[in-house]
Amino acid sequence: MSTPKDDTTHFGYKTVRKEEKAGKVAEVFHSVAAKYDLMNDLMSMGIHRLWKRFTITLSGVRRGQQVLDIAGGTGDLARVFVREVGANGRVVLADINESMLRVGRDKLIDGGYSLVEYVQANAECLPFADNTFDIVTIAFGLRNVTDKDAALRSMYRVLKPNGRLLVLEFSKPIIEPLSKVYDAYSFSVLPAMGQLITQDAESYRYLAESIRMHPNQETLKGMMQEAGFGHCDYHNLTGGIVALHRGYK
């Protein structure tokens, strides 16, 4: 029996039932969690740290604020946010994946960051009250969400009035020669690197495919506006390989 189109979504280039995607994404991140930071540094040649620093800067975070980092993984953003908000602020690291959350928690606790809260949560239905956070961030996580529109609405709901959302995500290169080099790198080098470092080429093949299936810069901006966000803009980083979107409630 054929599957109705509305009941399907993409997992990389494959078509799967919507209820199957979260489990498949979970398998990917359970597989790569232990070597996630190492692979990030190798894949981006360390540039991911600059992308994340720019995200912190544009967040405008201040002392005493409440910050939610969704798909926070191994805690790169949370570590900086907790220093910025101080003892009177609040930082919540949320991730749907138990393995990633555990790696992030252990890494931050070992680094002396004791004030971060950890919540296993689905971005599509965040378990927080309306108007709770001054800032919500999601870095390299939105493309893995099954229903991105629901997730954006959920993020909007938990933000305080005048709060801001920052979405850091792989996007569409704006320079054609760069796009060709990037494609060759993504589909040849990344899986080989994944096999060498994590013994898992398939997860990194999914990574490359999921990036291509993610909405481009203007499409994502429109989705944020549709979810209710105002004053939406975006910044292309590294020639559009990554884009930082920002919107206000």
Buried (B, 14 or more C-beta within 10 A) or exposed (E): EEEEEEEBBBBBEBEBEEEBBBEBBBBBBBBBBBBBBEBBEBBBEEBBEEBBEBBBEBBEBEEEBBBBBBBBBBBBBBBBBBBBBEEEBBBBBBBBBEBBBBBBBEBBEEEEBEBBEBBEBBBBEBEBEEEBBBBBBBBBBBBBBBBBEBBBBBBBBBBBEEBBBBBBBBBBBBEEEBBEEBEEBBBEBBBEBBBEBBEBBBBBBBBBBBBBEBBEBEEBBEBBBEBBBEEBEBBBBBBBBBBBBBBBB
